[in-house]
Amino acid sequence: MDEPPDWSWMKRPEDLDLNSELIERALYMAAADARGCTALDSPGAAGYLFWSRANRYLREALLPEGWKFSNRDWILRTIHPSGAFAITAMSGWGGVADLDKDVRAKNPKGAAVAQLVERNGKQMSLFDLPDQDDMDEVESKDTGGIPTFFILYQENEFGEIDIELSLPVEMHGKYVDTWRVRIPIGKIPPFGDGGGKTNINPNNSDEGPDFDVTYKG
């Protein structure tokens, strides 16, 4: 059996060719979009829009640097030019960006995420992504077979959005809750005078479809 990769050296987003400012800017723009939702939108619209736009704005910033992307299995991955790993933004619950507290992905996750998390704990071989912007070819690659880091976000009681960059390696039941790497990124302040919540973490809604899954360790 392959040995798990040693990610313990990772201490900052720059180790993944990222930076805090880029991540915070993408999520700030996503929050601005989500703030446009009203009670006349569908329940959970702000949470879904924030998830979608956070990944979109990350891609818009990174694709000019040679990154690729894949939506396979409804996991919005943005893939490093080397093909060695990917990132995806996802809502969190618990102590997001607080290393003294436990954190997990907010909602139950499905079979595709369970497979992704299990593979994160194993050594993956690299593959070369195509140079051309042919998404059919990119999607045909086994993008689930590379380590995928989560950009976790959570709106706190003050209307701030806490952010961390983490590598999930285990699920218990239907929840991603065990991490090999956790890197606090920062927080986005509330919008407008006196703040106010964006409601990106509603109790009954989250990003993407949910599927039943039983994690096998």
Secondary structure, DSSP 8 states (H G I E B T S, - for coil): -------TT--SGGGGT--HHHHHHHHHHHHHHHTT--TTS-TTHHHHHHHHHHHHHHHHHHGGGT-EEE-GGG--EEE-TTSS-EEEEEEEEESTT-TTS-EEESS---HHHHHHHHHHTS--------SS--HHHHHHS-GGGS-EEEEEEEE-TTS-EEEEEEEEEEEETTEEEEEEEEEEEEEE---STT------S-TT--SS---------
